[in-house]
């Protein structure tokens, strides 16, 4: 049996973790993530739900890596971590990377 490619592995993990988070939000009548005005930046998941919080963080991390695997940003930086470059196309990737370094940005 051939080994799964990295992008298939990432997309499978993203789908699995997204289903976990969505099921939790639905079961607790919480709003689903949206980019619409007036929506919370992060779903209100209590700290006691470590599994759901871990799944949400894995979605963010795996999505960033999949984006980079599928096309990436141009150039490189000397910042430790994922490829982290300039340009409007990478603005969200930059924010997500920085929010992992500085968790207070996620608030």
Secondary structure, 3 states (H helix, E strand, C coil): CCCCCHHHHHHHHHHHHHHHHHHHHHHCCCCCCCCCCCCCCCCCCCCCCHHHHHHHHHHHHHHHHHHHHHCCCCCCCCCCCCCCCCCHHHHHHHHHHHHHHCHHHHC
